[in-house]
Amino acid sequence: MNSSRFFTLKEARIGNNCPECYSNDSLELTFKQKLIETKLYKAITDETACQLLCLNCDVQIFPIRWTDDIERVVDYHNRGLKIKPKSTKLKSIAWGLIIFSVVVLIAILLFALKII
């Protein structure tokens, strides 16, 4: 059940010309950050992704097609991006396994020392 997905950090409309349809008000820039979720934990990573989409012609513009103007605008938005810090959150099943392991370890120690 390991799944990774990206969540949106920032969306911005930029006024550059689309390299495909030459529309000058339809480019949308989206920054996303990676989230990993398993049965035991949920973690935010440092990995980010950038996507440029033309809303007029519904085409994703890949970085190879970016003009110098588009690259400067993307760099500007990238500098102002507030990335969420890297973190890990344990789910309740993980906490249950940790507590169970500690109880079993204490029981083994008590039997080994012949206290019980």
Secondary structure as UniProt FT lines:
FT   STRAND          3..14
FT   TURN            19..21
FT   STRAND          27..37
FT   STRAND          41..54
FT   TURN            55..58
FT   STRAND          59..61
FT   HELIX           63..65
FT   HELIX           68..79
FT   STRAND          87..90
FT   HELIX           92..112
FT   TURN            113..114
//
